[in-house]
Amino acid sequence: MRRTLSGLPRMLAGFLLLFAVLVSASPASAFNPDEVLKDPVLEQRARNLTSQLRCMVCQNQSIDDSNAELARDLRVLVRERLVEGDSDKAVIDYVVSRYGEFVLLKPRLSLRTVLLWGAPIGLTLVGIFAVFVFSRRRATLEQPQKLSADEEERIRNLIEK
């Protein structure tokens, strides 16, 4: 015998399915249609650049994906700079000069980033080396000395008592 959903549970399942379809149909990015440039080549460059810049409000999203007001302002700024004729590098440099390196989702390779990523590895290796040297030095220093004949005789006498 097979049971079927009827009445309220069936209606609830229908609403849940409708909700899932509506939620999954939401737009993939947060840019507004009025931000889109008329030139498709410039628009593609703008989309590429805005996907590389971090939203300073959300911090884990690009400005292309963020709904924050600051992200919208930065998207408009990028498009304005492109319309003025700036190169992609010039636009990125301009935004970095105003907001710092943190605005880049993929930071540039510099001495600072190498130190930031390499310091934990280096400190771990130094620690392992220090433990190795300390344990070897301790093992060589703590070798017991042989007892003299008098010391052995005294120990035997103490044990026999």
ABEGO torsion letter per residue (X at the ends): XBBBBBEAAAAAAAAAAAAAAAAAABBABABBAAABBABAAAAAAAAAAAAABBBAAAGABBAAABABAAAAAAAAAAAAAAAAGBBAAAAAAAAAAAAEAAABABBBBBAAAAAAAAAAAAAAAAAAAAAAAAAAAAAAAABBBBBBAAAAAAAAAAAAX
